Amino acid sequence: MRIPDTPRALDAAPLRTGLPLYAYALLALIATALFLPGFTVLPPFDRDEARFAQASSQMLDSGNYVDIRFQDETRYKKPVGIYWLQSAATAAADWVRGSTDKVIWTYRIPSFAGALLAVLGSAWTAARLFGAPAGFLAGLMMASCVVLGVEARMAKTDAVLLATVVAGQAALAQLYLTRHAPAPTGRAGWTAPLVFWIAAGIGVLIKGPLVLLVSGSTALVLALWEREAGWLKRLKPLHGLAIVVAIAAPWLIAIAIKSNGAFFAESVGHDMLGKVSGGQEGKGLPPGYYLGTFWVTFGPWSVLALLAVPWVWARRRLDPVRFCIAWIVPSWLVFEAVPTKLLHYTLPVFPAIAALAAAALLDGFDRSRGLERSWRRRWLVGVAVALGALGFGALTLAVAVIPYLVDRRVDPVGLALVPAVGGLFALCLRAFVRGDRRIGVAAGVAAAAVLYAGTYAVVLPGIDGVWVSRQAARAVAQNRPCPTSVVAAAGYSEPSLVFLLGTPTRLVHGPAAAEHLAADPACALALVEDREDAGFRAALGAATPAPLAELSGFNYNTGKRLHLTLYRLGGS
């Protein structure tokens, strides 16, 4: 999609034109090229990805598609939708490749597809709000922003959830922009409500009511801002709630019966309310966290988002701008207020930020009004460039430094990324400051593509010390005394170990690992971390374990270095 050479004023009516099919095809191709590097070679991440994938694997193995379990424990933090998608994707991929060998990338397929749909949905929505060129640019920004690239490669809920959020918001935007036109009749009057409520129902099955929080807060703010809520009747809320119930209720009823209500106690009482009332898993952080991390998560486009702020404020009364503000602000405030904070939580509002940034960029950030000559404008540009360079530059430097910090080695690819990505990003910033949008966008996408290809396909998979479970799986495969050997791990209990070594893997302490070896001296294996070694040996008594392999690494969840030994009894 060609970016116009001259700014296009948006002060009049919104340019509600869609994108041509070839533009969507081009966006899909670019997004695929950005998401694929590392997709199949990155080992499972701890902890959420490995837990989701392992639970989906057990669902496939057991044939029980109602209950959700990680080993023998129930996993009731999230609804079943993502497990169904991962199970179906893995079953299909196994059939295509003719193998049932357990690999993590098959469980990532729904996230990849969700991220791709989110990119296309963001482009469609922005095109309806601000015109086709802005839609294409917004899609490019979403495809190349840091946080969506991460989520596209992880077998979790968030990329799929984003696709449902964007679909619902697209339908809501269509109704809002046409609220003063005569209400469509027949099938035309049902299109937007059906999309909205089906997306809501799927979103509820993926991650609970979060999708309704985003859409609901958007509709509420718009109704209060406009002092008019009649257009919301076009959503057909009674019929819509029936659609959501029809989609989500069958499994919710089944799991309520199966778990005797434990699912709702865990997912709502512990997981959701725990995040609202206090920081779970040490993630309690103060308000302002997402503003601070935005310079990384929305990179390389965070600089454009800040430059767009005056443009947005000047046009806050325009329907497309007002819709995006209502999409962003209430949800962002909720995310900042909740103590539990993770980098991807604000992802549902990024499509609206991308749409505003794209529209402001195409309109020249108000340069036609002479604002670039004011000291405020110069100050804003300086701050935006500095923070954008700091965020994206820090990420690039981290990729170069982490191999040395973990493995004490210099990765040549990571080192080469610093001048390559830094040069492209500097070109991107220089072009935007000088008003050359085409070079700026092309350089920004190129910087992201080079960074992601080098990071995900080469640097991260090569940091052996980060992937302790991969080391363990390799050692067990080389030293397994029996085809049915089960490993008991003491002092290292990450979910990725269970995914890679198999569901029977035992996560125990030192004495229990010794009992495991003694119970099956011919086949059993024990993986013991140094801190558990004394208890392990004391429980063995006179028996002497034979060391088969030693592993060293860094547990990025606990921040501790590890040294583990793989043992067996009955000879070396």
ABEGO torsion letter per residue (X at the ends): XBBBABBBBAABBBBABBBBAAAAAAAAAAAAAAAABGAAABBBBOAAAAAAAAAAAAAAAAGBAABBBBEABBBAABBAAAAAAAAAAAAAAAAAAGBABBBAAAAAAAAAAAAAAAAAAAAAAAAAAAEAAAAAAAAAAAAABAAAAAAAABBBAAAAAAAAAAAAAAAAAAAAAAAABBBBBEAAAAAAAAAAAAAAAAAAAAAEAAAAAAAAAAAAAAAAAAGBAAAAAAAGAAAAAAAAAAAAAAAAAAAAAAAGGAAAAAAAAAAAAAAAABBBGGABBBBGAAAAAAAAAAOAAAAAAAAAAAAAAAAAABAAAAAAAAAAAAAAAAAAABABBBAAAAAAAAAAAAAAAAAAAAAGGGAAAGAAABAAAAAAAAAAAAAAAAAAAAAAAAAAAAAAAAAGBBBAAAAAAAAAAAAAAAAAAAAAAAGBAAAAAAAAAAAAAAAAAAAAAAAAAABAAABAAAAAAAAAAAABABAABBBBBBGBABAAAAAAAEAABBBBBAAAAAAAAAABAAABBBBBBAAAAAAAAAAAEABBBBBABBBBBBBAAAGBBBBBBBBBBGEX
